[in-house]
Amino acid sequence: MTVTRLASSLLVAACLATPGAAQDFNAAPPNAPDQRPAFAGQTRAPVIEEDLALRREIVVDGLQNPWGLDQLPDGSWLVTERPGRMRLIGTDAVIGPAIAGLPQVDSRRQGGLLDVLVGDDFADTRRVWWSYAEPRDGGETGTAVATGVLSTDGTRMDEVEVIFRQMPGWNSTLHYGARLVFGADGALFVTTGERSLPEPRQLAQDVSTHLGKVLRINPMGGAAEGNPQIAGGQPEIWSYGHRNIQSAALGPDGALWTIEHGARGGDELNRPEAGKNYGWPVITYGEDYSGRPMGDGLTEAAGMEQPLYYWDPVIAPSGMAFYDGELFPGWQGSILVGGLAGQALVRLELDGTKVTGEARYLQGRGRVRAVDVAADGAVMILTDARNGALIRLTPAE
């Protein structure tokens, strides 16, 4: 395991006052050129013009396909690696050993150990939640969520319980969703994917399943009180008709916001509301990977919600945070999201629920898998690679 601590931080130019070619992302042609947005500003928001450079400091590298992170009260970080390891990265930038006591994961393709989350009471309880691809009988897998108590030396997880299992399992190694977010009332939001294949994809519309849903559960398991009553629906369901949600965060308005992967085009920003249907795979602003329309090629249908914003071509979103720190005063209230295919940190400016501008930073410097805001206001990102890194971003002075 390699540990890298830079003696002199790297200066990386971000979005300049007059955007250059690298920032002209709106010039890329869409995959579905015949589609039209449902309202003005639903896609291709104006490029944000700002005179800003970022200091990019690699805190540690040598992480194998890191996926999720969360900061502990002492300033250290819990980070997951998809092969099935969770590690503690200390304030001295030293990577701890793999934490013992975690359940077995299926790490094929998009599976593995995924998100990690701690509560505001961690200093008292040391309780941690994490999501993962759980192996099932007959080669099936499914998204699962477990919780445990981290030992004081940070080397093992005790009192481990699996509190949620996505049903049904499926013989697929794709589209697990798996982001975890605490709601303002303490309930736990869990996002799931619809497992990608043509047959389970249809189950995003089937409320008797957990596939392609936003779920809301009690932190120790079971459906949370106050979930919508959906005829024939699983009690954990908050919203449905989603593809593969790998970006989720609680907004300043106290509501959950999500970004889900499209296929070729159609990454969607949503603010999921209780009991509502977000359309996949019936409506989408993307197309199939074959280049053919998805289903009947619809972008609108009665009873199905429109995304607040969409991308075509995709950024392949993963990780999400609302900026609320002090180091970047011009970023207050912005959405920060990682781009995998986009290989960038993406920032969206908002006016209420309307996206009014977009900027991209660190373009071409690696797949950004996760985003968080540190206690001191720095932006922390994980790069998704076999030699992945935890990177700290601050304004260049």
FENJO-V788268 format. One record per residue. N is the residue number from 1. RES is the residue in one letter. PSI is psi in whole degrees, 0 to 359 (999 if undefined). D_LAST is the distance of its C-alpha to the last C-alpha in Angstrom with 2 decimals. Layout:
<<N/RES/PSI/D_LAST> <N/RES/PSI/D_LAST>>
//
This chain:
<<1/M/122/31.73> <2/T/138/28.64> <3/V/127/25.64> <4/T/125/22.34> <5/R/115/19.47> <6/L/132/16.86> <7/A/322/16.24> <8/S/123/13.11> <9/S/151/11.34> <10/L/138/11.88> <11/L/126/9.60> <12/V/121/11.77> <13/A/136/12.14> <14/A/217/13.38> <15/C/122/15.57> <16/L/168/15.26> <17/A/322/16.81> <18/T/102/19.93> <19/P/135/20.60> <20/G/189/21.82> <21/A/324/24.64> <22/A/336/22.70> <23/Q/357/21.95> <24/D/56/25.54> <25/F/338/26.80> <26/N/351/29.25> <27/A/346/31.15> <28/A/134/32.47> <29/P/147/36.15> <30/P/157/37.27> <31/N/330/39.65> <32/A/76/41.97> <33/P/342/42.11> <34/D/352/45.15> <35/Q/154/43.60> <36/R/140/42.36> <37/P/155/40.09> <38/A/338/41.98> <39/F/160/39.85> <40/A/136/37.27> <41/G/7/33.70> <42/Q/343/34.91> <43/T/162/33.18> <44/R/55/30.75> <45/A/156/28.64> <46/P/143/26.69> <47/V/129/23.51> <48/I/130/20.53> <49/E/120/18.74> <50/E/150/15.04> <51/D/98/12.18> <52/L/137/9.73> <53/A/147/8.38> <54/L/142/8.75> <55/R/123/8.34> <56/R/109/12.11> <57/E/120/13.71> <58/I/112/17.50> <59/V/307/18.92> <60/V/152/22.46> <61/D/190/24.44> <62/G/10/28.20> <63/L/140/28.89> <64/Q/106/31.83> <65/N/60/31.28> <66/P/148/29.36> <67/W/315/30.07> <68/G/156/29.18> <69/L/154/26.96> <70/D/146/26.76> <71/Q/139/25.11> <72/L/162/27.46> <73/P/334/27.23> <74/D/3/26.31> <75/G/351/23.14> <76/S/171/24.92> <77/W/138/25.54> <78/L/132/28.81> <79/V/138/28.73> <80/T/150/31.76> <81/E/135/32.87> <82/R/326/35.45> <83/P/349/38.09> <84/G/15/38.64> <85/R/142/36.33> <86/M/137/34.13> <87/R/152/31.87> <88/L/124/29.92> <89/I/113/26.51> <90/G/170/25.87> <91/T/346/22.84> <92/D/10/23.36> <93/A/33/22.82> <94/V/132/26.54> <95/I/124/28.57> <96/G/171/31.81> <97/P/163/35.18> <98/A/131/36.43> <99/I/128/37.52> <100/A/158/41.33> <101/G/2/43.54> <102/L/151/42.13> <103/P/162/44.66> <104/Q/143/45.35> <105/V/159/43.37> <106/D/109/44.31> <107/S/14/41.42> <108/R/143/42.90> <109/R/249/40.85> <110/Q/4/38.76> <111/G/196/40.10> <112/G/197/39.10> <113/L/127/37.14> <114/L/253/34.84> <115/D/162/33.00> <116/V/146/32.50> <117/L/139/32.14> <118/V/154/32.38> <119/G/171/33.45> <120/D/340/32.20> <121/D/20/35.05> <122/F/322/34.09> <123/A/332/33.86> <124/D/323/37.55> <125/T/332/38.91> <126/R/26/36.74> <127/R/140/37.90> <128/V/146/36.21> <129/W/146/37.10> <130/W/155/36.76> <131/S/156/38.17> <132/Y/164/39.78> <133/A/115/42.34> <134/E/128/45.58> <135/P/138/48.46> <136/R/175/51.73> <137/D/149/55.32> <138/G/21/56.39> <139/G/359/52.98> <140/E/157/51.55> <141/T/167/48.10> <142/G/157/46.34> <143/T/134/43.18> <144/A/157/43.56> <145/V/133/41.65> <146/A/162/42.17> <147/T/153/41.13> <148/G/177/41.34> <149/V/121/40.36> <150/L/130/37.87> <151/S/157/39.26> <152/T/334/37.56> <153/D/1/36.71> <154/G/24/35.20> <155/T/348/37.70> <156/R/159/40.16> <157/M/124/40.80> <158/D/165/43.90> <159/E/43/46.02> <160/V/131/44.99> <161/E/138/46.47> <162/V/120/46.22> <163/I/349/45.94> <164/F/139/45.93> <165/R/122/47.43> <166/Q/133/47.14> <167/M/140/50.65> <168/P/162/52.16> <169/G/164/50.85> <170/W/150/50.85> <171/N/73/51.30> <172/S/148/47.89> <173/T/27/44.68> <174/L/157/42.48> <175/H/74/40.76> <176/Y/348/40.36> <177/G/247/37.73> <178/A/10/37.05> <179/R/146/34.03> <180/L/132/34.49> <181/V/130/33.32> <182/F/132/34.66> <183/G/169/35.86> <184/A/334/35.52> <185/D/5/39.09> <186/G/352/38.54> <187/A/157/40.27> <188/L/119/38.81> <189/F/137/38.13> <190/V/127/38.84> <191/T/146/38.39> <192/T/160/40.83> <193/G/173/41.51> <194/E/17/44.86> <195/R/4/45.23> <196/S/319/44.96> <197/L/155/48.53> <198/P/322/50.79> <199/E/306/53.05> <200/P/338/50.62> <201/R/323/48.36> <202/Q/338/51.06> <203/L/353/50.78> <204/A/334/47.55> <205/Q/356/50.11> <206/D/107/52.41> <207/V/358/51.68> <208/S/358/54.00> <209/T/169/51.30> <210/H/6/47.73> <211/L/132/46.59> <212/G/45/43.93> <213/K/160/43.37> <214/V/127/40.99> <215/L/153/42.71> <216/R/115/42.44> <217/I/166/43.90> <218/N/146/44.28> <219/P/338/41.89> <220/M/15/44.99> <221/G/153/46.69> <222/G/158/48.83> <223/A/140/48.17> <224/A/149/46.28> <225/E/145/48.23> <226/G/5/47.67> <227/N/155/47.33> <228/P/148/49.06> <229/Q/106/52.72> <230/I/124/53.09> <231/A/122/56.65> <232/G/8/57.10> <233/G/154/53.45> <234/Q/140/51.94> <235/P/343/51.04> <236/E/348/47.44> <237/I/131/46.58> <238/W/311/44.11> <239/S/166/43.83> <240/Y/180/45.08> <241/G/36/45.14> <242/H/157/41.83> <243/R/288/41.20> <244/N/97/38.59> <245/I/110/35.91> <246/Q/8/33.03> <247/S/128/30.41> <248/A/142/31.03> <249/A/154/29.27> <250/L/127/30.31> <251/G/168/29.01> <252/P/338/28.19> <253/D/2/31.77> <254/G/1/33.17> <255/A/156/34.47> <256/L/135/34.05> <257/W/146/32.30> <258/T/158/32.84> <259/I/128/32.19> <260/E/152/34.95> <261/H/135/35.51> <262/G/186/37.79> <263/A/252/39.86> <264/R/97/39.31> <265/G/164/37.33> <266/G/17/37.45> <267/D/136/34.49> <268/E/133/34.79> <269/L/124/32.73> <270/N/161/35.21> <271/R/81/35.50> <272/P/129/38.70> <273/E/154/41.34> <274/A/126/44.30> <275/G/2/47.15> <276/K/156/45.80> <277/N/122/46.19> <278/Y/12/43.25> <279/G/333/45.55> <280/W/138/44.98> <281/P/18/46.88> <282/V/315/48.91> <283/I/144/46.15> <284/T/152/42.93> <285/Y/19/40.73> <286/G/187/40.86> <287/E/170/43.70> <288/D/159/45.22> <289/Y/340/43.93> <290/S/346/47.17> <291/G/354/46.09> <292/R/160/48.85> <293/P/151/48.39> <294/M/120/47.87> <295/G/234/51.19> <296/D/7/52.40> <297/G/24/49.09> <298/L/146/48.57> <299/T/350/45.33> <300/E/147/47.01> <301/A/149/49.90> <302/A/138/51.49> <303/G/5/50.32> <304/M/137/47.09> <305/E/147/43.61> <306/Q/144/41.20> <307/P/150/37.61> <308/L/332/35.02> <309/Y/151/33.20> <310/Y/160/33.89> <311/W/135/32.62> <312/D/110/34.87> <313/P/167/34.03> <314/V/158/32.67> <315/I/345/29.26> <316/A/76/31.23> <317/P/140/29.41> <318/S/126/28.88> <319/G/147/26.96> <320/M/143/25.68> <321/A/148/23.77> <322/F/131/23.15> <323/Y/126/19.65> <324/D/20/20.08> <325/G/187/17.00> <326/E/347/14.60> <327/L/330/11.12> <328/F/78/11.92> <329/P/329/14.15> <330/G/352/15.13> <331/W/0/16.49> <332/Q/128/18.92> <333/G/357/22.32> <334/S/152/21.42> <335/I/131/23.22> <336/L/131/21.39> <337/V/142/23.87> <338/G/143/24.12> <339/G/123/25.83> <340/L/293/28.25> <341/A/324/29.96> <342/G/342/26.96> <343/Q/60/24.72> <344/A/161/21.72> <345/L/122/19.95> <346/V/134/21.53> <347/R/132/20.52> <348/L/129/23.28> <349/E/144/23.16> <350/L/149/26.37> <351/D/97/28.72> <352/G/243/31.08> <353/T/9/32.27> <354/K/130/31.58> <355/V/125/28.75> <356/T/349/27.29> <357/G/155/24.50> <358/E/140/23.22> <359/A/155/20.14> <360/R/133/19.85> <361/Y/154/16.98> <362/L/33/17.39> <363/Q/132/20.72> <364/G/8/23.16> <365/R/18/21.34> <366/G/161/23.99> <367/R/120/25.92> <368/V/113/24.00> <369/R/324/26.66> <370/A/152/25.15> <371/V/138/22.29> <372/D/164/21.62> <373/V/120/19.26> <374/A/164/18.80> <375/A/331/19.73> <376/D/4/16.22> <377/G/354/15.13> <378/A/150/13.75> <379/V/128/15.64> <380/M/133/18.07> <381/I/155/20.13> <382/L/134/23.17> <383/T/136/24.16> <384/D/102/27.92> <385/A/167/29.39> <386/R/336/31.79> <387/N/67/28.79> <388/G/164/26.54> <389/A/152/23.26> <390/L/121/21.38> <391/I/137/17.74> <392/R/128/14.81> <393/L/129/12.21> <394/T/163/9.02> <395/P/140/6.24> <396/A/138/3.76> <397/E/999/0.00>>
//
